[in-house]
Amino acid sequence: MMPNESPGFRLTVLNPGGRDPEQFVPEGAGELGRQHAPVNYHSFAACTRGSFQRDLKQALAQETPVLLLLRGDFRAAERALAALKKAGRTVAVSLKETGLHQIAKQLCDSTRFARFRRLIVQADGCLATTPEAADLFRSLRSEQPERVVFIPTPYPVDDARWDFSRPWAERSGILVGTREWNVPSRNHLGALLLARSLSERTGETVTVFNYDGRSGAKRLAALEFPASRLHVTDRHFPYADYLREVSRHKVVLQLDTSFVPGQVAGDALLCRSICVGGNGTIDRVAFADTCGFGRSGSLIAEMTELFLRDEAAHDAAVAASQQRASERLSFAVGARQLEEFFTKISA
């Protein structure tokens, strides 16, 4: 049996009306060139060797338990839940976008909030990918808190095909993990300023992604990085190629305070890299010693500089994060947690 194989339990993840096409993942994490990488909510389908759907009829045809994603105005999810329950499916619901700023934006409308509340109560259970979302679900389902579970999005750290590690000698510099200038809680500007300061002290280069065209280029120019120290790319990489890019760096740096599931940190896990800063779920679980939760900017800077200079400290931090990921975030662990939860709420 493969490490991430779930014997008998398969899950259908349904994002009604979403853009991602259907995907069947009987091989688990799969090969590197697959249509969609096994991350975020696709990872719940992949770790159980199930499927990811956007069409309700296709989801019904699978005859499996369903994780229904809530997004937009929740109308499509409401129709889907009614049809799935009528067909006798066990259904758990989850917010597709779980950053605190994203939750606030979705629920600020009273009509939308009322619809959201009905979905939370009528579903068999609620699955949260952040502790904060779990608290929200429990507050709306206070009489049945046992039907709410927190399960971080799993990563295939237990599948050798998704090991993008490199030796220290092939790594250099800092990768800034965030990209959004216009979301205050991402703290992208702060991360860039910190990276520039670290580059001045250590001589290491800084890599940043710019998908904002000329406006992004002007903002970066205003930071006055020495030309030889800043590497800017606007290329949209296939996921496997992006991970190869991440793995070229000694440190992935971010100052995100959005309380998201934590894909920046998850990418670092697959690259056997260190993620410093950030307060996402994966950051807090796997990178508990280096995440930004409860840590000052000066401490984050101090840790980053240490990992840029000290190979032994770098490798020890990587080993610690991989151990935590193996124990709490692997596909095998995720599949077991999902099976236990759906078995409980189907009773």
C-alpha positions as CSV (number, residue, x, y, z in Angstrom):
1,M,0.0,0.0,0.0
2,M,1.3,3.5,-0.8
3,P,2.0,5.8,2.2
4,N,-0.9,8.0,1.3
5,E,-3.4,5.4,0.4
6,S,-6.7,5.2,2.3
7,P,-8.1,1.7,2.2
8,G,-11.7,2.0,1.3
9,F,-12.6,5.6,2.1
10,R,-12.9,8.0,-0.7
11,L,-14.0,11.6,-0.5
12,T,-15.7,13.9,-3.1
13,V,-14.8,17.6,-2.8
14,L,-17.5,19.7,-4.5
15,N,-17.0,23.3,-5.4
16,P,-20.3,24.1,-7.1
17,G,-20.0,26.5,-10.0
18,G,-16.2,26.8,-9.5
19,R,-13.6,27.1,-12.1
20,D,-11.5,24.0,-11.5
21,P,-12.5,21.1,-13.7
22,E,-13.4,17.7,-12.4
23,Q,-10.4,15.6,-11.3
24,F,-10.2,12.0,-10.3
25,V,-7.2,11.1,-8.2
26,P,-7.2,7.3,-7.7
27,E,-3.3,7.4,-7.6
28,G,-3.2,9.8,-4.6
29,A,-0.7,12.7,-4.9
30,G,0.0,11.6,-8.4
31,E,2.7,12.6,-10.9
32,L,4.1,16.1,-11.1
33,G,2.4,17.1,-14.3
34,R,-1.2,16.5,-13.2
35,Q,-3.9,19.0,-14.1
36,H,-4.1,20.4,-10.6
37,A,-1.5,20.1,-7.9
38,P,-2.6,18.1,-4.7
39,V,-2.7,21.2,-2.5
40,N,-5.4,23.2,-0.7
41,Y,-8.8,21.5,-1.1
42,H,-7.6,19.3,-3.9
43,S,-5.4,17.7,-1.3
44,F,-8.5,16.3,0.6
45,A,-9.6,14.5,-2.6
46,A,-6.1,13.3,-3.4
47,C,-5.2,12.0,0.1
48,T,-8.3,9.8,0.0
49,R,-8.0,8.9,-3.7
50,G,-11.3,10.5,-4.4
51,S,-12.3,13.3,-6.7
52,F,-12.7,17.0,-7.0
53,Q,-15.9,18.2,-8.7
54,R,-17.6,21.4,-9.7
55,D,-20.8,19.8,-11.2
56,L,-23.4,18.6,-8.8
57,K,-24.5,15.7,-11.0
58,Q,-21.0,14.4,-11.2
59,A,-20.6,14.6,-7.4
60,L,-23.9,12.7,-6.9
61,A,-22.6,10.0,-9.3
62,Q,-19.6,9.2,-7.1
63,E,-21.8,7.8,-4.3
64,T,-19.2,8.9,-1.7
65,P,-19.3,11.3,1.3
66,V,-19.0,14.9,0.1
67,L,-17.0,17.9,1.4
68,L,-19.0,20.9,0.1
69,L,-17.1,24.2,-0.4
70,L,-18.9,27.4,0.5
71,R,-18.1,30.4,-1.6
72,G,-19.6,33.5,-3.2
73,D,-23.1,34.2,-2.1
74,F,-23.6,30.6,-1.1
75,R,-26.7,30.0,-3.3
76,A,-25.0,27.3,-5.4
77,A,-23.9,25.6,-2.2
78,E,-27.4,25.8,-0.7
79,R,-28.9,24.1,-3.8
80,A,-26.2,21.4,-3.7
81,L,-26.6,20.6,-0.1
82,A,-30.4,20.1,-0.5
83,A,-29.8,17.7,-3.5
84,L,-27.0,15.8,-1.7
85,K,-29.0,15.3,1.5
86,K,-32.0,14.2,-0.6
87,A,-29.8,11.6,-2.2
88,G,-28.7,10.3,1.2
89,R,-25.1,11.6,1.1
90,T,-23.1,12.5,4.2
91,V,-22.1,16.1,3.7
92,A,-19.6,18.3,5.6
93,V,-19.2,22.0,4.6
94,S,-16.1,24.1,4.6
95,L,-15.4,27.7,3.6
96,K,-13.3,27.8,0.5
97,E,-11.6,31.1,1.4
98,T,-10.6,31.2,5.1
99,G,-8.4,34.1,5.7
100,L,-9.9,36.4,8.3
101,H,-10.2,39.2,5.7
102,Q,-11.9,36.8,3.3
103,I,-14.4,35.5,5.9
104,A,-15.3,39.1,6.9
105,K,-15.9,40.1,3.3
106,Q,-18.1,37.1,2.6
107,L,-20.2,37.5,5.8
108,C,-20.7,41.2,6.0
109,D,-24.0,41.0,4.1
110,S,-26.9,40.0,6.3
111,T,-28.7,37.9,3.7
112,R,-25.6,36.1,2.8
113,F,-24.8,35.5,6.5
114,A,-28.3,34.0,7.1
115,R,-27.8,31.6,4.2
116,F,-24.3,30.7,5.5
117,R,-25.8,30.0,9.0
118,R,-28.4,27.7,7.5
119,L,-25.8,25.7,5.7
120,I,-23.7,25.3,8.8
121,V,-26.7,24.0,10.8
122,Q,-28.2,21.8,8.1
123,A,-24.9,20.0,7.0
124,D,-23.9,16.8,8.8
125,G,-20.7,18.5,9.9
126,C,-18.3,21.3,9.4
127,L,-14.6,21.0,8.4
128,A,-12.2,23.9,9.1
129,T,-8.7,24.3,7.7
130,T,-7.8,26.9,10.3
131,P,-8.5,27.0,14.0
132,E,-10.2,30.4,13.5
133,A,-12.7,29.0,11.0
134,A,-13.4,26.1,13.4
135,D,-14.2,28.6,16.2
136,L,-16.7,30.3,13.8
137,F,-18.4,27.0,12.9
138,R,-18.7,26.0,16.6
139,S,-20.2,29.3,17.5
140,L,-23.0,28.7,15.0
141,R,-23.3,25.0,15.9
142,S,-22.9,25.3,19.7
143,E,-25.3,22.4,20.4
144,Q,-23.2,19.9,18.4
145,P,-19.6,21.0,18.7
146,E,-18.4,17.5,18.1
147,R,-19.6,17.8,14.5
148,V,-17.0,20.5,13.8
149,V,-13.4,19.4,13.1
150,F,-10.2,21.2,12.4
151,I,-8.1,19.4,9.8
152,P,-5.2,21.3,8.2
153,T,-4.8,20.8,4.4
154,P,-2.5,17.9,4.0
155,Y,0.7,17.9,2.0
156,P,2.3,14.8,0.3
157,V,5.5,14.9,2.4
158,D,5.2,11.1,2.6
159,D,5.4,10.7,-1.2
160,A,8.9,10.7,-2.7
161,R,7.6,12.1,-6.0
162,W,6.9,15.4,-4.2
163,D,10.3,15.7,-2.5
164,F,11.9,18.9,-4.0
165,S,14.8,19.1,-1.6
166,R,18.2,20.5,-2.6
167,P,21.5,20.4,-0.7
168,W,22.7,23.6,1.0
169,A,25.4,24.2,-1.6
170,E,22.7,24.6,-4.3
171,R,20.7,27.1,-2.3
172,S,21.1,30.9,-2.0
173,G,19.1,33.9,-1.0
174,I,15.6,34.8,0.2
175,L,12.3,34.1,-1.5
176,V,9.6,36.5,-0.5
177,G,6.5,34.3,-0.3
178,T,3.8,36.9,-0.6
179,R,2.7,38.9,-3.7
180,E,-0.3,41.0,-2.9
181,W,0.4,44.6,-2.3
182,N,-3.3,45.6,-1.8
183,V,-4.2,43.3,1.1
184,P,-3.0,44.9,4.3
185,S,-2.8,41.7,6.3
186,R,-0.4,40.2,3.8
187,N,2.2,42.7,4.9
188,H,4.0,42.3,1.5
189,L,5.7,45.7,1.7
190,G,7.0,44.9,5.2
191,A,8.4,41.6,4.0
192,L,10.2,43.3,1.1
193,L,11.7,46.0,3.4
194,L,12.9,43.3,5.8
195,A,14.4,41.3,3.0
196,R,16.2,44.3,1.7
197,S,17.7,45.0,5.1
198,L,18.8,41.3,5.4
199,S,20.3,41.4,1.9
200,E,22.4,44.5,2.9
201,R,23.7,42.7,6.0
202,T,24.4,39.3,4.5
203,G,25.0,39.9,0.8
204,E,22.3,37.4,-0.1
205,T,19.9,38.0,-3.1
206,V,16.2,38.4,-2.8
207,T,13.6,36.9,-5.2
208,V,10.1,38.3,-5.6
209,F,7.2,37.6,-7.9
210,N,5.6,40.5,-9.6
211,Y,2.3,39.8,-11.3
212,D,1.2,43.5,-11.2
213,G,2.9,44.6,-14.4
214,R,4.2,48.2,-14.5
215,S,2.6,49.2,-11.3
216,G,4.3,46.4,-9.4
217,A,7.6,47.2,-11.1
218,K,7.3,50.9,-10.0
219,R,6.7,49.9,-6.4
220,L,9.7,47.6,-6.4
221,A,11.8,50.3,-7.9
222,A,10.8,52.7,-5.2
223,L,12.4,50.3,-2.6
224,E,15.8,51.0,-4.2
225,F,17.2,47.5,-4.0
226,P,20.7,47.3,-5.5
227,A,20.2,45.9,-9.0
228,S,22.5,42.9,-8.3
229,R,20.6,41.9,-5.2
230,L,17.0,41.7,-6.5
231,H,15.7,39.1,-8.8
232,V,12.1,39.8,-10.1
233,T,10.1,37.3,-12.1
234,D,6.7,37.7,-13.7
235,R,6.6,34.1,-15.0
236,H,3.6,31.9,-14.1
237,F,5.3,28.6,-13.4
238,P,3.6,25.2,-13.5
239,Y,3.4,24.1,-9.9
240,A,6.3,21.6,-10.0
241,D,8.5,24.2,-11.7
242,Y,7.5,26.7,-9.1
243,L,8.6,24.3,-6.3
244,R,11.9,24.0,-8.1
245,E,12.2,27.7,-8.0
246,V,11.4,27.8,-4.3
247,S,13.9,25.1,-3.5
248,R,16.8,27.2,-4.9
249,H,16.5,29.5,-1.8
250,K,17.8,29.1,1.7
251,V,14.8,30.8,3.3
252,V,11.1,31.6,2.4
253,L,10.2,34.8,4.1
254,Q,6.8,36.3,4.7
255,L,5.0,38.5,7.3
256,D,1.4,37.5,6.4
257,T,-1.0,37.9,9.3
258,S,-4.2,36.8,7.5
259,F,-4.6,33.4,9.4
260,V,-4.9,31.5,6.1
261,P,-4.4,27.7,5.7
262,G,-0.8,28.5,4.7
263,Q,0.2,27.4,1.2
264,V,3.4,29.4,1.3
265,A,4.6,27.3,4.2
266,G,3.2,24.2,2.5
267,D,5.3,24.9,-0.6
268,A,8.4,25.3,1.7
269,L,7.6,21.9,3.2
270,L,7.7,20.1,-0.2
271,C,11.0,21.8,-0.9
272,R,12.5,20.9,2.4
273,S,13.0,24.6,3.0
274,I,12.5,26.9,6.0
275,C,9.5,29.3,6.1
276,V,10.1,32.2,8.4
277,G,7.2,34.5,9.5
278,G,3.5,34.1,8.7
279,N,0.7,32.9,10.9
280,G,-1.1,30.5,8.6
281,T,-2.1,27.0,9.8
282,I,0.8,25.2,8.2
283,D,3.2,27.8,9.5
284,R,2.0,27.3,13.1
285,V,1.9,23.5,12.8
286,A,5.1,22.7,10.8
287,F,7.2,25.8,11.4
288,A,6.2,26.4,15.0
289,D,9.8,27.5,15.9
290,T,10.0,30.0,13.0
291,C,6.5,31.3,12.2
292,G,5.4,34.8,12.9
293,F,2.7,34.0,15.3
294,G,3.5,35.9,18.6
295,R,7.0,36.9,17.3
296,S,8.4,40.4,16.8
297,G,9.8,41.6,13.5
298,S,13.3,41.8,15.0
299,L,13.2,38.2,16.1
300,I,12.0,37.1,12.6
301,A,14.9,39.1,11.2
302,E,17.4,37.5,13.6
303,M,16.2,33.9,12.7
304,T,16.3,34.6,9.0
305,E,19.8,35.9,9.2
306,L,20.9,32.8,11.2
307,F,19.4,30.4,8.5
308,L,21.1,32.4,5.8
309,R,24.5,32.1,7.4
310,D,24.5,28.8,9.3
311,E,24.1,25.5,7.4
312,A,23.7,23.4,10.6
313,A,21.0,25.6,12.0
314,H,19.2,25.6,8.6
315,D,19.3,21.8,8.4
316,A,18.1,21.3,12.0
317,A,15.1,23.6,11.4
318,V,14.3,21.8,8.2
319,A,14.4,18.4,10.0
320,A,12.2,19.7,12.8
321,S,9.6,21.0,10.4
322,Q,9.6,17.7,8.4
323,Q,9.1,15.7,11.6
324,R,6.0,17.8,12.5
325,A,4.7,17.6,9.0
326,S,5.1,13.8,9.0
327,E,3.2,13.5,12.3
328,R,0.3,16.0,11.5
329,L,0.2,17.0,7.8
330,S,1.0,14.0,5.7
331,F,-1.4,12.5,3.2
332,A,-1.6,9.3,5.4
333,V,-2.6,11.4,8.4
334,G,-5.0,13.5,6.5
335,A,-6.8,10.5,5.0
336,R,-7.2,8.9,8.4
337,Q,-8.6,12.1,10.0
338,L,-11.1,12.5,7.2
339,E,-12.3,9.0,7.4
340,E,-12.7,9.2,11.2
341,F,-14.6,12.4,11.0
342,F,-17.0,11.4,8.2
343,T,-17.6,8.1,9.9
344,K,-18.6,10.0,13.1
345,I,-21.0,12.4,11.4
346,S,-22.7,9.8,9.3
347,A,-23.8,7.9,12.4
